[in-house]
Amino acid sequence: MSLFELSIKRPIFIAMVLLALVVFGVVAFPRIGLEMFPGIEPPVATVLTIYPGAGPETVEKEVSQKIEDALSELSGIDQLKSVSVENVSQVVIVFDLGMDADKAIQNVRDKISRVAATLPADVEAPTVEKFNPGS
């Protein structure tokens, strides 16, 4: 007996099956775990370097470019951006979403520790921080 024959011969049975499905759906709907803003931690790192008394061009040439070159060798980078203003260089590294954030930050710290020796003597030690969207 096919579904069509069953629907014609026993309409009340089919109506009760459909009603049961609707009731189960209505009962289950509030229990579905949906979040408007799920807790996704993006693997983003920022490297902030202060070069007192230097102009934007000098900061770009002697600090930002060297840091970018060193960090570009890391794997899993989605974006690499830098901002050079008077006395300050900020490099932002956005990793692929599948990467472990703590491991990515540690890799950045390792690269920065190696490149810090090539920076000018007046430059303060670069600080590497994990980007926190909540702050």
PESULLIN-V888827 format. One record per pair of residues at least 12 apart in sequence whose C-alpha atoms are under 6 Angstrom apart, sorted by sequence separation. I is the first residue (numbers start at 1). J is the second residue. D is the distance in Angstrom with one decimal. If there is no record, write none. Layout:
i->I j->J d->D
i->I j->J d->D
This chain:
i->80 j->92 d->5.9
i->80 j->93 d->4.7
i->79 j->93 d->5.9
i->79 j->94 d->4.9
i->78 j->94 d->5.4
i->78 j->95 d->4.9
i->77 j->95 d->4.3
i->78 j->96 d->5.3
i->76 j->95 d->5.6
i->77 j->96 d->6.0
i->76 j->96 d->5.6
i->60 j->84 d->5.5
i->64 j->89 d->5.9
i->56 j->84 d->5.5
i->56 j->85 d->4.5
i->56 j->86 d->4.7
i->55 j->86 d->4.7
i->54 j->87 d->5.2
i->53 j->87 d->5.9
i->52 j->87 d->4.9
i->51 j->87 d->4.7
i->50 j->87 d->5.6
i->51 j->88 d->5.9
i->50 j->88 d->4.6
i->49 j->88 d->5.8
i->49 j->89 d->5.1
i->48 j->89 d->5.8
i->48 j->90 d->4.6
i->47 j->90 d->5.6
i->47 j->91 d->5.0
i->46 j->91 d->5.6
i->46 j->92 d->4.5
i->45 j->92 d->5.9
i->45 j->93 d->5.2
i->44 j->93 d->5.6
i->44 j->94 d->4.6
i->43 j->95 d->5.4
i->43 j->101 d->4.4
i->51 j->123 d->4.5
i->50 j->124 d->5.5
i->49 j->126 d->4.5
i->48 j->126 d->5.6
i->48 j->127 d->5.3
i->47 j->127 d->5.5
i->47 j->128 d->4.6
i->46 j->128 d->5.7
i->46 j->129 d->5.4
i->45 j->129 d->5.7
i->45 j->130 d->4.6
i->45 j->131 d->5.5
i->44 j->131 d->5.3
